[in-house]
Amino acid sequence: MDQHLFIGNALCVVDDAGYLSLPKFVRATLALRSDAGMIFAGAHESDPCLISYDLDHVRTLAGEFTRRRIAEEAVAPLAHHARARRTFGLVEEILVEAGGSIRLPAMLRRRAGIDRRALIVGAGGLFEIWNPVLALESGDPGLRDLAAFHLEIQLAA
């Protein structure tokens, strides 16, 4: 179990090349969890956002993947192939630059509909990267309220 969790949220500006500055809560947690200067990002299992995490969390995902595959073998024997691709194949390794900036690859930005803004939401061992407009359409009332709050603050500034 991870000792240092991603807790917090922030709205970030994304430039034309896909660069964004990771918020302080993400940078601080990464510094405590890993010194590799690398994160991974891929599609969320069910929501239209990205998930991002460090190498230690990759090991956690591998263990969860094996447990789920074993549990589902009798019921849905092929379901694990799509999960394996999403978990390990449709993921990008992203360099965290010295100042805390990252460049989201174009494929991932397209997949999550991320354009000029990204809503970063802590989710324990990982963090989510949302298009804030899509977050407004989420089935999660808390996420909708969070996105609305950040967008209202940005419009007022």
PyMOL CGO cylinders between C-alpha atoms (Angstrom):
from pymol import cmd
from pymol.cgo import CYLINDER

trace = [
    CYLINDER, 0.00, 0.00, 0.00, 1.28, 3.44, -0.91, 0.3, 1, 1, 1, 1, 1, 1,
    CYLINDER, 1.28, 3.44, -0.91, 2.23, 5.60, 2.04, 0.3, 1, 1, 1, 1, 1, 1,
    CYLINDER, 2.23, 5.60, 2.04, 2.08, 8.88, 0.15, 0.3, 1, 1, 1, 1, 1, 1,
    CYLINDER, 2.08, 8.88, 0.15, -1.16, 9.54, -1.66, 0.3, 1, 1, 1, 1, 1, 1,
    CYLINDER, -1.16, 9.54, -1.66, -2.28, 12.07, -4.25, 0.3, 1, 1, 1, 1, 1, 1,
    CYLINDER, -2.28, 12.07, -4.25, -4.71, 14.30, -2.34, 0.3, 1, 1, 1, 1, 1, 1,
    CYLINDER, -4.71, 14.30, -2.34, -6.00, 17.54, -3.82, 0.3, 1, 1, 1, 1, 1, 1,
    CYLINDER, -6.00, 17.54, -3.82, -7.15, 19.12, -7.06, 0.3, 1, 1, 1, 1, 1, 1,
    CYLINDER, -7.15, 19.12, -7.06, -6.23, 21.94, -9.42, 0.3, 1, 1, 1, 1, 1, 1,
    CYLINDER, -6.23, 21.94, -9.42, -7.09, 23.38, -12.80, 0.3, 1, 1, 1, 1, 1, 1,
    CYLINDER, -7.09, 23.38, -12.80, -4.04, 23.66, -15.07, 0.3, 1, 1, 1, 1, 1, 1,
    CYLINDER, -4.04, 23.66, -15.07, -3.42, 25.46, -18.34, 0.3, 1, 1, 1, 1, 1, 1,
    CYLINDER, -3.42, 25.46, -18.34, -2.32, 23.23, -21.25, 0.3, 1, 1, 1, 1, 1, 1,
    CYLINDER, -2.32, 23.23, -21.25, -0.33, 24.88, -24.04, 0.3, 1, 1, 1, 1, 1, 1,
    CYLINDER, -0.33, 24.88, -24.04, -0.46, 24.06, -27.77, 0.3, 1, 1, 1, 1, 1, 1,
    CYLINDER, -0.46, 24.06, -27.77, 2.29, 21.42, -27.43, 0.3, 1, 1, 1, 1, 1, 1,
    CYLINDER, 2.29, 21.42, -27.43, 0.52, 19.68, -24.54, 0.3, 1, 1, 1, 1, 1, 1,
    CYLINDER, 0.52, 19.68, -24.54, 2.71, 21.01, -21.72, 0.3, 1, 1, 1, 1, 1, 1,
    CYLINDER, 2.71, 21.01, -21.72, 1.23, 21.68, -18.31, 0.3, 1, 1, 1, 1, 1, 1,
    CYLINDER, 1.23, 21.68, -18.31, 2.72, 22.43, -14.95, 0.3, 1, 1, 1, 1, 1, 1,
    CYLINDER, 2.72, 22.43, -14.95, 1.79, 19.76, -12.42, 0.3, 1, 1, 1, 1, 1, 1,
    CYLINDER, 1.79, 19.76, -12.42, 0.12, 21.23, -9.33, 0.3, 1, 1, 1, 1, 1, 1,
    CYLINDER, 0.12, 21.23, -9.33, 1.99, 21.40, -6.05, 0.3, 1, 1, 1, 1, 1, 1,
    CYLINDER, 1.99, 21.40, -6.05, 0.10, 18.47, -4.47, 0.3, 1, 1, 1, 1, 1, 1,
    CYLINDER, 0.10, 18.47, -4.47, 1.18, 16.18, -7.33, 0.3, 1, 1, 1, 1, 1, 1,
    CYLINDER, 1.18, 16.18, -7.33, 4.81, 17.36, -7.36, 0.3, 1, 1, 1, 1, 1, 1,
    CYLINDER, 4.81, 17.36, -7.36, 5.08, 16.98, -3.58, 0.3, 1, 1, 1, 1, 1, 1,
    CYLINDER, 5.08, 16.98, -3.58, 3.65, 13.46, -3.62, 0.3, 1, 1, 1, 1, 1, 1,
    CYLINDER, 3.65, 13.46, -3.62, 5.85, 12.38, -6.52, 0.3, 1, 1, 1, 1, 1, 1,
    CYLINDER, 5.85, 12.38, -6.52, 8.91, 13.67, -4.66, 0.3, 1, 1, 1, 1, 1, 1,
    CYLINDER, 8.91, 13.67, -4.66, 8.01, 11.50, -1.67, 0.3, 1, 1, 1, 1, 1, 1,
    CYLINDER, 8.01, 11.50, -1.67, 7.11, 8.42, -3.73, 0.3, 1, 1, 1, 1, 1, 1,
    CYLINDER, 7.11, 8.42, -3.73, 9.77, 8.27, -6.40, 0.3, 1, 1, 1, 1, 1, 1,
    CYLINDER, 9.77, 8.27, -6.40, 12.92, 9.93, -7.63, 0.3, 1, 1, 1, 1, 1, 1,
    CYLINDER, 12.92, 9.93, -7.63, 12.71, 8.55, -11.16, 0.3, 1, 1, 1, 1, 1, 1,
    CYLINDER, 12.71, 8.55, -11.16, 11.35, 11.74, -12.74, 0.3, 1, 1, 1, 1, 1, 1,
    CYLINDER, 11.35, 11.74, -12.74, 8.93, 9.65, -14.77, 0.3, 1, 1, 1, 1, 1, 1,
    CYLINDER, 8.93, 9.65, -14.77, 5.21, 9.04, -14.60, 0.3, 1, 1, 1, 1, 1, 1,
    CYLINDER, 5.21, 9.04, -14.60, 2.84, 6.92, -16.64, 0.3, 1, 1, 1, 1, 1, 1,
    CYLINDER, 2.84, 6.92, -16.64, -0.50, 7.99, -18.06, 0.3, 1, 1, 1, 1, 1, 1,
    CYLINDER, -0.50, 7.99, -18.06, -3.29, 6.06, -19.74, 0.3, 1, 1, 1, 1, 1, 1,
    CYLINDER, -3.29, 6.06, -19.74, -7.03, 5.82, -20.12, 0.3, 1, 1, 1, 1, 1, 1,
    CYLINDER, -7.03, 5.82, -20.12, -9.27, 5.42, -17.09, 0.3, 1, 1, 1, 1, 1, 1,
    CYLINDER, -9.27, 5.42, -17.09, -11.13, 2.10, -16.99, 0.3, 1, 1, 1, 1, 1, 1,
    CYLINDER, -11.13, 2.10, -16.99, -14.60, 3.65, -17.22, 0.3, 1, 1, 1, 1, 1, 1,
    CYLINDER, -14.60, 3.65, -17.22, -14.44, 7.46, -17.13, 0.3, 1, 1, 1, 1, 1, 1,
    CYLINDER, -14.44, 7.46, -17.13, -13.46, 9.74, -20.04, 0.3, 1, 1, 1, 1, 1, 1,
    CYLINDER, -13.46, 9.74, -20.04, -10.26, 10.89, -18.36, 0.3, 1, 1, 1, 1, 1, 1,
    CYLINDER, -10.26, 10.89, -18.36, -6.64, 9.87, -17.97, 0.3, 1, 1, 1, 1, 1, 1,
    CYLINDER, -6.64, 9.87, -17.97, -5.05, 8.29, -14.96, 0.3, 1, 1, 1, 1, 1, 1,
    CYLINDER, -5.05, 8.29, -14.96, -1.44, 8.94, -14.06, 0.3, 1, 1, 1, 1, 1, 1,
    CYLINDER, -1.44, 8.94, -14.06, 0.88, 7.29, -11.58, 0.3, 1, 1, 1, 1, 1, 1,
    CYLINDER, 0.88, 7.29, -11.58, 4.49, 6.42, -10.80, 0.3, 1, 1, 1, 1, 1, 1,
    CYLINDER, 4.49, 6.42, -10.80, 6.42, 3.16, -11.21, 0.3, 1, 1, 1, 1, 1, 1,
    CYLINDER, 6.42, 3.16, -11.21, 5.46, 1.89, -7.75, 0.3, 1, 1, 1, 1, 1, 1,
    CYLINDER, 5.46, 1.89, -7.75, 1.80, 2.08, -8.72, 0.3, 1, 1, 1, 1, 1, 1,
    CYLINDER, 1.80, 2.08, -8.72, 2.53, 0.09, -11.90, 0.3, 1, 1, 1, 1, 1, 1,
    CYLINDER, 2.53, 0.09, -11.90, 3.48, -2.81, -9.60, 0.3, 1, 1, 1, 1, 1, 1,
    CYLINDER, 3.48, -2.81, -9.60, 0.19, -2.38, -7.71, 0.3, 1, 1, 1, 1, 1, 1,
    CYLINDER, 0.19, -2.38, -7.71, -1.72, -2.43, -11.02, 0.3, 1, 1, 1, 1, 1, 1,
    CYLINDER, -1.72, -2.43, -11.02, 0.09, -5.62, -12.06, 0.3, 1, 1, 1, 1, 1, 1,
    CYLINDER, 0.09, -5.62, -12.06, -1.02, -7.37, -8.87, 0.3, 1, 1, 1, 1, 1, 1,
    CYLINDER, -1.02, -7.37, -8.87, -4.60, -6.17, -9.26, 0.3, 1, 1, 1, 1, 1, 1,
    CYLINDER, -4.60, -6.17, -9.26, -4.59, -7.27, -12.90, 0.3, 1, 1, 1, 1, 1, 1,
    CYLINDER, -4.59, -7.27, -12.90, -3.56, -10.81, -11.95, 0.3, 1, 1, 1, 1, 1, 1,
    CYLINDER, -3.56, -10.81, -11.95, -6.18, -11.05, -9.19, 0.3, 1, 1, 1, 1, 1, 1,
    CYLINDER, -6.18, -11.05, -9.19, -8.93, -9.82, -11.51, 0.3, 1, 1, 1, 1, 1, 1,
    CYLINDER, -8.93, -9.82, -11.51, -7.87, -12.17, -14.33, 0.3, 1, 1, 1, 1, 1, 1,
    CYLINDER, -7.87, -12.17, -14.33, -8.03, -15.18, -12.03, 0.3, 1, 1, 1, 1, 1, 1,
    CYLINDER, -8.03, -15.18, -12.03, -11.42, -14.12, -10.62, 0.3, 1, 1, 1, 1, 1, 1,
    CYLINDER, -11.42, -14.12, -10.62, -12.91, -13.54, -14.10, 0.3, 1, 1, 1, 1, 1, 1,
    CYLINDER, -12.91, -13.54, -14.10, -11.46, -16.54, -15.96, 0.3, 1, 1, 1, 1, 1, 1,
    CYLINDER, -11.46, -16.54, -15.96, -14.59, -18.66, -15.60, 0.3, 1, 1, 1, 1, 1, 1,
    CYLINDER, -14.59, -18.66, -15.60, -17.08, -15.84, -16.21, 0.3, 1, 1, 1, 1, 1, 1,
    CYLINDER, -17.08, -15.84, -16.21, -15.41, -13.68, -18.89, 0.3, 1, 1, 1, 1, 1, 1,
    CYLINDER, -15.41, -13.68, -18.89, -12.28, -15.46, -20.12, 0.3, 1, 1, 1, 1, 1, 1,
    CYLINDER, -12.28, -15.46, -20.12, -11.32, -12.82, -22.70, 0.3, 1, 1, 1, 1, 1, 1,
    CYLINDER, -11.32, -12.82, -22.70, -12.05, -9.68, -20.67, 0.3, 1, 1, 1, 1, 1, 1,
    CYLINDER, -12.05, -9.68, -20.67, -8.52, -9.59, -19.32, 0.3, 1, 1, 1, 1, 1, 1,
    CYLINDER, -8.52, -9.59, -19.32, -7.04, -8.98, -22.81, 0.3, 1, 1, 1, 1, 1, 1,
    CYLINDER, -7.04, -8.98, -22.81, -8.71, -5.58, -23.14, 0.3, 1, 1, 1, 1, 1, 1,
    CYLINDER, -8.71, -5.58, -23.14, -7.75, -4.73, -19.55, 0.3, 1, 1, 1, 1, 1, 1,
    CYLINDER, -7.75, -4.73, -19.55, -4.13, -5.78, -20.22, 0.3, 1, 1, 1, 1, 1, 1,
    CYLINDER, -4.13, -5.78, -20.22, -3.94, -3.54, -23.28, 0.3, 1, 1, 1, 1, 1, 1,
    CYLINDER, -3.94, -3.54, -23.28, -5.47, -0.59, -21.44, 0.3, 1, 1, 1, 1, 1, 1,
    CYLINDER, -5.47, -0.59, -21.44, -3.32, -1.09, -18.33, 0.3, 1, 1, 1, 1, 1, 1,
    CYLINDER, -3.32, -1.09, -18.33, 0.04, -1.81, -19.96, 0.3, 1, 1, 1, 1, 1, 1,
    CYLINDER, 0.04, -1.81, -19.96, -0.15, -1.14, -23.71, 0.3, 1, 1, 1, 1, 1, 1,
    CYLINDER, -0.15, -1.14, -23.71, -2.17, 2.03, -24.12, 0.3, 1, 1, 1, 1, 1, 1,
    CYLINDER, -2.17, 2.03, -24.12, -0.03, 3.86, -21.60, 0.3, 1, 1, 1, 1, 1, 1,
    CYLINDER, -0.03, 3.86, -21.60, 2.63, 6.50, -22.20, 0.3, 1, 1, 1, 1, 1, 1,
    CYLINDER, 2.63, 6.50, -22.20, 5.76, 7.12, -20.15, 0.3, 1, 1, 1, 1, 1, 1,
    CYLINDER, 5.76, 7.12, -20.15, 6.06, 10.85, -19.45, 0.3, 1, 1, 1, 1, 1, 1,
    CYLINDER, 6.06, 10.85, -19.45, 9.14, 12.74, -18.29, 0.3, 1, 1, 1, 1, 1, 1,
    CYLINDER, 9.14, 12.74, -18.29, 8.60, 15.08, -15.35, 0.3, 1, 1, 1, 1, 1, 1,
    CYLINDER, 8.60, 15.08, -15.35, 10.85, 18.06, -16.03, 0.3, 1, 1, 1, 1, 1, 1,
    CYLINDER, 10.85, 18.06, -16.03, 12.87, 19.73, -13.26, 0.3, 1, 1, 1, 1, 1, 1,
    CYLINDER, 12.87, 19.73, -13.26, 10.26, 22.48, -12.76, 0.3, 1, 1, 1, 1, 1, 1,
    CYLINDER, 10.26, 22.48, -12.76, 7.38, 20.00, -12.57, 0.3, 1, 1, 1, 1, 1, 1,
    CYLINDER, 7.38, 20.00, -12.57, 6.13, 20.35, -16.13, 0.3, 1, 1, 1, 1, 1, 1,
    CYLINDER, 6.13, 20.35, -16.13, 5.01, 17.42, -18.25, 0.3, 1, 1, 1, 1, 1, 1,
    CYLINDER, 5.01, 17.42, -18.25, 4.02, 17.07, -21.87, 0.3, 1, 1, 1, 1, 1, 1,
    CYLINDER, 4.02, 17.07, -21.87, 0.84, 15.07, -22.37, 0.3, 1, 1, 1, 1, 1, 1,
    CYLINDER, 0.84, 15.07, -22.37, 1.22, 13.12, -25.63, 0.3, 1, 1, 1, 1, 1, 1,
    CYLINDER, 1.22, 13.12, -25.63, -1.23, 14.03, -28.40, 0.3, 1, 1, 1, 1, 1, 1,
    CYLINDER, -1.23, 14.03, -28.40, -2.83, 10.56, -28.40, 0.3, 1, 1, 1, 1, 1, 1,
    CYLINDER, -2.83, 10.56, -28.40, -3.66, 10.81, -24.71, 0.3, 1, 1, 1, 1, 1, 1,
    CYLINDER, -3.66, 10.81, -24.71, -4.96, 14.38, -25.03, 0.3, 1, 1, 1, 1, 1, 1,
    CYLINDER, -4.96, 14.38, -25.03, -7.21, 13.25, -27.87, 0.3, 1, 1, 1, 1, 1, 1,
    CYLINDER, -7.21, 13.25, -27.87, -8.42, 10.21, -25.94, 0.3, 1, 1, 1, 1, 1, 1,
    CYLINDER, -8.42, 10.21, -25.94, -9.44, 12.35, -22.94, 0.3, 1, 1, 1, 1, 1, 1,
    CYLINDER, -9.44, 12.35, -22.94, -10.58, 15.39, -24.95, 0.3, 1, 1, 1, 1, 1, 1,
    CYLINDER, -10.58, 15.39, -24.95, -8.01, 17.61, -23.22, 0.3, 1, 1, 1, 1, 1, 1,
    CYLINDER, -8.01, 17.61, -23.22, -7.48, 20.92, -24.96, 0.3, 1, 1, 1, 1, 1, 1,
    CYLINDER, -7.48, 20.92, -24.96, -6.57, 24.15, -23.15, 0.3, 1, 1, 1, 1, 1, 1,
    CYLINDER, -6.57, 24.15, -23.15, -7.28, 23.13, -19.56, 0.3, 1, 1, 1, 1, 1, 1,
    CYLINDER, -7.28, 23.13, -19.56, -6.82, 20.04, -17.45, 0.3, 1, 1, 1, 1, 1, 1,
    CYLINDER, -6.82, 20.04, -17.45, -8.50, 19.35, -14.14, 0.3, 1, 1, 1, 1, 1, 1,
    CYLINDER, -8.50, 19.35, -14.14, -6.11, 17.32, -11.99, 0.3, 1, 1, 1, 1, 1, 1,
    CYLINDER, -6.11, 17.32, -11.99, -7.85, 15.30, -9.28, 0.3, 1, 1, 1, 1, 1, 1,
    CYLINDER, -7.85, 15.30, -9.28, -6.05, 13.24, -6.64, 0.3, 1, 1, 1, 1, 1, 1,
    CYLINDER, -6.05, 13.24, -6.64, -7.30, 9.68, -6.32, 0.3, 1, 1, 1, 1, 1, 1,
    CYLINDER, -7.30, 9.68, -6.32, -5.04, 8.07, -3.74, 0.3, 1, 1, 1, 1, 1, 1,
    CYLINDER, -5.04, 8.07, -3.74, -2.32, 6.02, -5.44, 0.3, 1, 1, 1, 1, 1, 1,
    CYLINDER, -2.32, 6.02, -5.44, -2.88, 7.87, -8.71, 0.3, 1, 1, 1, 1, 1, 1,
    CYLINDER, -2.88, 7.87, -8.71, -4.29, 11.10, -10.05, 0.3, 1, 1, 1, 1, 1, 1,
    CYLINDER, -4.29, 11.10, -10.05, -6.84, 11.75, -12.76, 0.3, 1, 1, 1, 1, 1, 1,
    CYLINDER, -6.84, 11.75, -12.76, -6.49, 14.25, -15.61, 0.3, 1, 1, 1, 1, 1, 1,
    CYLINDER, -6.49, 14.25, -15.61, -9.84, 15.52, -16.89, 0.3, 1, 1, 1, 1, 1, 1,
    CYLINDER, -9.84, 15.52, -16.89, -11.10, 17.87, -19.52, 0.3, 1, 1, 1, 1, 1, 1,
    CYLINDER, -11.10, 17.87, -19.52, -13.02, 20.09, -17.05, 0.3, 1, 1, 1, 1, 1, 1,
    CYLINDER, -13.02, 20.09, -17.05, -16.00, 20.34, -19.42, 0.3, 1, 1, 1, 1, 1, 1,
    CYLINDER, -16.00, 20.34, -19.42, -16.28, 16.54, -19.50, 0.3, 1, 1, 1, 1, 1, 1,
    CYLINDER, -16.28, 16.54, -19.50, -15.99, 16.52, -15.71, 0.3, 1, 1, 1, 1, 1, 1,
    CYLINDER, -15.99, 16.52, -15.71, -19.06, 18.81, -15.65, 0.3, 1, 1, 1, 1, 1, 1,
    CYLINDER, -19.06, 18.81, -15.65, -20.95, 16.00, -17.44, 0.3, 1, 1, 1, 1, 1, 1,
    CYLINDER, -20.95, 16.00, -17.44, -19.76, 13.28, -15.06, 0.3, 1, 1, 1, 1, 1, 1,
    CYLINDER, -19.76, 13.28, -15.06, -22.13, 11.04, -13.15, 0.3, 1, 1, 1, 1, 1, 1,
    CYLINDER, -22.13, 11.04, -13.15, -20.26, 12.00, -9.96, 0.3, 1, 1, 1, 1, 1, 1,
    CYLINDER, -20.26, 12.00, -9.96, -21.92, 15.04, -8.36, 0.3, 1, 1, 1, 1, 1, 1,
    CYLINDER, -21.92, 15.04, -8.36, -18.78, 15.89, -6.38, 0.3, 1, 1, 1, 1, 1, 1,
    CYLINDER, -18.78, 15.89, -6.38, -16.64, 15.93, -9.51, 0.3, 1, 1, 1, 1, 1, 1,
    CYLINDER, -16.64, 15.93, -9.51, -19.23, 18.05, -11.33, 0.3, 1, 1, 1, 1, 1, 1,
    CYLINDER, -19.23, 18.05, -11.33, -19.22, 20.58, -8.48, 0.3, 1, 1, 1, 1, 1, 1,
    CYLINDER, -19.22, 20.58, -8.48, -15.42, 20.64, -8.40, 0.3, 1, 1, 1, 1, 1, 1,
    CYLINDER, -15.42, 20.64, -8.40, -15.19, 21.29, -12.15, 0.3, 1, 1, 1, 1, 1, 1,
    CYLINDER, -15.19, 21.29, -12.15, -17.86, 24.00, -11.97, 0.3, 1, 1, 1, 1, 1, 1,
    CYLINDER, -17.86, 24.00, -11.97, -16.03, 25.69, -9.10, 0.3, 1, 1, 1, 1, 1, 1,
    CYLINDER, -16.03, 25.69, -9.10, -12.69, 25.74, -10.92, 0.3, 1, 1, 1, 1, 1, 1,
    CYLINDER, -12.69, 25.74, -10.92, -14.22, 26.96, -14.17, 0.3, 1, 1, 1, 1, 1, 1,
    CYLINDER, -14.22, 26.96, -14.17, -16.12, 29.75, -12.35, 0.3, 1, 1, 1, 1, 1, 1,
    CYLINDER, -16.12, 29.75, -12.35, -12.92, 30.85, -10.59, 0.3, 1, 1, 1, 1, 1, 1,
    CYLINDER, -12.92, 30.85, -10.59, -11.08, 30.89, -13.93, 0.3, 1, 1, 1, 1, 1, 1,
    CYLINDER, -11.08, 30.89, -13.93, -13.81, 32.96, -15.61, 0.3, 1, 1, 1, 1, 1, 1,
    CYLINDER, -13.81, 32.96, -15.61, -13.81, 35.44, -12.73, 0.3, 1, 1, 1, 1, 1, 1,
    CYLINDER, -13.81, 35.44, -12.73, -10.02, 35.95, -12.96, 0.3, 1, 1, 1, 1, 1, 1,
]
cmd.load_cgo(trace, "trace")
